[in-house]
């Protein structure tokens, strides 16, 4: 039987000691491709003769089993998806028996390498036990020389869904299972080199350290050749070196020849330092303009290919991103090679997160240090950190080692930091979860073996950037500051990039930050479109909290990324200097006929109708042609954005989404109507008090709108008017902010100008439908087709949107692919629209981006036939 006791241990068995990641020339025999697979519902219930069981199903490796119909998809952010009982796992712990054959010509040493398996696995060669490994994102290497034979060999791998290590892998992601990274054999000569380190100085000194192996190695670099024995080192020099940076990622070739094999290396000459509290690359201060990146593809999960990685990196490069945090585990070796070549600063993070400890008693509690101080996990936390460092220590792109994410603080992390510095003193060490130490033992806090102060989002009542300023003003603090996560890019947003960067650019003590996160994690599986947590009937889950990227799952570009490009690139937004069209209405004294509940206004060929109970303009006919599909009405609601998810509770409770206009007073004036009213929800008082003056013309209406928000209302989404028109009027010209949507807190990043588009293109297709497509600073709009048009202007700049769906449809539809066919064009013209912010995981919206307590504007709406 399998030694299932290993599943409840944090140790691996027979895995070779970690070494730097490399593949010698002509040594690799890929085992990627088609394997046989069989699912067992529990690893504790395998048949006695499990190695000889028949297997008929097939799977492609690398992959995740969930995409082949096994197990189920599950997304959780914090909560463990199994009972909290460390180090034990549930009885119903699925196991997947993989099998394939391979042909081998025996020659020298034979190694079996897995670059990533989630979460643990047993390996057999020709029915003989090889070993057991855990740490999902590690490189696991086994010596199988004595178990292989000339010709055909059989490999059996048992992948188990959960193990003790899963308590340390509670990252915010889909919980995939399988051999998800490359697997291959290495055929190497006796006496080959095992591990080495390459270190550089900006004066051109390059040091090669031969850490372990057998025969002496010959090193060729920059025209020099030196022989180095195990345990020794050799120095090389480059006159006037071209230094490696993200902007100029120059690499030198280095060749290692040992025992008849050759290894090609790329060397980037650069130094990382902190001087007087300032982070520097090559002696110069650098801002990290970063993102957090997971391995994810909508059709493959965590089994991303080299092409997928390159697609991510190239798009990042196009949008001025220069730094990546590998959240929250080491990336594949290919990722680091590409970052070397393309030029990215990498914070390489160990495969550690224990956020779920905070829910171990059912509700969120203060258990940050539950596993950080647990002796059961001490060795595992050290190992996961040293694996990360040893594997990737020769990559110039790596400038910072991160101890993990949201796992508390304890002796294990302290000792891990010390061990990292012993192994590699050339880079910086990062960890974020240390504020508890500051509160309980300030003296110890300032002496932690960490090279920077790190914080996440400015939660609670802090303003964006406040944490950075607090560190700067702390006279006991001498280290630089970094945001390892900030500006939660979920749905429409983030809206506070500019605020953060106004602060981050204000001092060289500020290193920069990493936006959360790069890509939406929407799964494409089964019918429909992108799916998120809960769409597979799983529990627990965290809904669409995985849809939180600057780009869509297939790299669809969002407005948030375009804003980030401008901020990171230091681009100035230049408004167009253009003449804005004006609207003049044909004046003629209207004939006003008041009925019991409705006023009909006739003005030449125009006829309008106003409901006197709610103040809505229910009809606007010009020459008998009706222009309105939905009445012109006072509007205070917007479909909540993901960043509205906390304030929306207040809006619902206050009645924003059920409030209807109620007219208390009206009077007929010479050219129209004057009305006073309130937006009234059921059983609650007014959300908004307003005055309206309607003036009617032969070809349109002028609407003066003034509002006051009662003191009992803390926040409203917007204050304005909304109406529907025929969906055929879908061509759009506007003079306002934006080639893409612009809100009050992103408006300075979007140029004022003249834009031609369509209603469909003005709609931002977020995976969870929400408020979108609004443009502040607008001065003129025209919606038209070949037969008719509607023009809108105002006395003061205003916000507008023209969308294929109304607010209620966007609010109540859970996925974009579930939106019904459009029935009309829905126009909103707002005196003011609330900002976006990033409060889905971050600070509250700053007060200056809430709508004011009172404001007014005069809108002109012209109907043309």
HELIX and SHEET records of a PDB file:
HELIX    1   1 UNK A    4  UNK A    8  5                                   5    
HELIX    2   2 UNK A   43  UNK A   45  5                                   3    
HELIX    3   3 UNK A   50  UNK A   52  5                                   3    
HELIX    4   4 UNK A   65  UNK A   68  5                                   4    
HELIX    5   5 UNK A  145  UNK A  147  5                                   3    
HELIX    6   6 UNK A  164  UNK A  168  5                                   5    
HELIX    7   7 UNK A  306  UNK A  318  1                                  13    
HELIX    8   8 UNK A  333  UNK A  342  1                                  10    
HELIX    9   9 UNK A  355  UNK A  359  5                                   5    
HELIX   10  10 UNK A  375  UNK A  377  5                                   3    
HELIX   11  11 UNK A  378  UNK A  392  1                                  15    
HELIX   12  12 UNK A  411  UNK A  423  1                                  13    
HELIX   13  13 UNK A  435  UNK A  440  1                                   6    
HELIX   14  14 UNK A  442  UNK A  445  1                                   4    
HELIX   15  15 UNK A  466  UNK A  472  1                                   7    
HELIX   16  16 UNK A  497  UNK A  504  1                                   8    
HELIX   17  17 UNK A  543  UNK A  546  5                                   4    
HELIX   18  18 UNK A  559  UNK A  569  1                                  11    
HELIX   19  19 UNK A  642  UNK A  644  5                                   3    
HELIX   20  20 UNK A  647  UNK A  654  1                                   8    
HELIX   21  21 UNK A  747  UNK A  749  5                                   3    
HELIX   22  22 UNK A  759  UNK A  762  1                                   4    
HELIX   23  23 UNK A  807  UNK A  812  1                                   6    
HELIX   24  24 UNK A  816  UNK A  818  5                                   3    
HELIX   25  25 UNK A  847  UNK A  849  5                                   3    
SHEET    1   A 4 UNK A  28  UNK A  30  0                                        
SHEET    2   A 4 UNK A 183  UNK A 188 -1                                        
SHEET    3   A 4 UNK A 109  UNK A 114 -1                                        
SHEET    4   A 4 UNK A 140  UNK A 143 -1                                        
SHEET    1   B 6 UNK A  57  UNK A  61  0                                        
SHEET    2   B 6 UNK A  33  UNK A  40 -1                                        
SHEET    3   B 6 UNK A  95  UNK A 104 -1                                        
SHEET    4   B 6 UNK A 151  UNK A 160 -1                                        
SHEET    5   B 6 UNK A 120  UNK A 125 -1                                        
SHEET    6   B 6 UNK A 128  UNK A 134 -1                                        
SHEET    1   C 2 UNK A  75  UNK A  76  0                                        
SHEET    2   C 2 UNK A 173  UNK A 174 -1                                        
SHEET    1   D 2 UNK A 117  UNK A 118  0                                        
SHEET    2   D 2 UNK A 178  UNK A 179 -1                                        
SHEET    1   E 3 UNK A 193  UNK A 200  0                                        
SHEET    2   E 3 UNK A 205  UNK A 213 -1                                        
SHEET    3   E 3 UNK A 233  UNK A 237 -1                                        
SHEET    1   F 4 UNK A 224  UNK A 228  0                                        
SHEET    2   F 4 UNK A 217  UNK A 221 -1                                        
SHEET    3   F 4 UNK A 252  UNK A 258 -1                                        
SHEET    4   F 4 UNK A 261  UNK A 267 -1                                        
SHEET    1   G 3 UNK A 272  UNK A 275  0                                        
SHEET    2   G 3 UNK A 278  UNK A 281 -1                                        
SHEET    3   G 3 UNK A 284  UNK A 285 -1                                        
SHEET    1   H 8 UNK A 428  UNK A 430  0                                        
SHEET    2   H 8 UNK A 398  UNK A 402  1                                        
SHEET    3   H 8 UNK A 345  UNK A 349  1                                        
SHEET    4   H 8 UNK A 323  UNK A 326  1                                        
SHEET    5   H 8 UNK A 288  UNK A 293  1                                        
SHEET    6   H 8 UNK A 510  UNK A 515  1                                        
SHEET    7   H 8 UNK A 480  UNK A 486  1                                        
SHEET    8   H 8 UNK A 452  UNK A 455  1                                        
SHEET    1   I 5 UNK A 591  UNK A 594  0                                        
SHEET    2   I 5 UNK A 598  UNK A 603 -1                                        
SHEET    3   I 5 UNK A 606  UNK A 611 -1                                        
SHEET    4   I 5 UNK A 617  UNK A 622 -1                                        
SHEET    5   I 5 UNK A 625  UNK A 626 -1                                        
SHEET    1   J 7 UNK A 630  UNK A 635  0                                        
SHEET    2   J 7 UNK A 718  UNK A 725 -1                                        
SHEET    3   J 7 UNK A 825  UNK A 833 -1                                        
SHEET    4   J 7 UNK A 789  UNK A 803 -1                                        
SHEET    5   J 7 UNK A 775  UNK A 784 -1                                        
SHEET    6   J 7 UNK A 731  UNK A 737 -1                                        
SHEET    7   J 7 UNK A 752  UNK A 758 -1                                        
SHEET    1   K 9 UNK A 630  UNK A 635  0                                        
SHEET    2   K 9 UNK A 718  UNK A 725 -1                                        
SHEET    3   K 9 UNK A 825  UNK A 833 -1                                        
SHEET    4   K 9 UNK A 789  UNK A 803 -1                                        
SHEET    5   K 9 UNK A 854  UNK A 864 -1                                        
SHEET    6   K 9 UNK A 700  UNK A 708 -1                                        
SHEET    7   K 9 UNK A 686  UNK A 697 -1                                        
SHEET    8   K 9 UNK A 672  UNK A 680 -1                                        
SHEET    9   K 9 UNK A 660  UNK A 669 -1                                        
END                                                                             
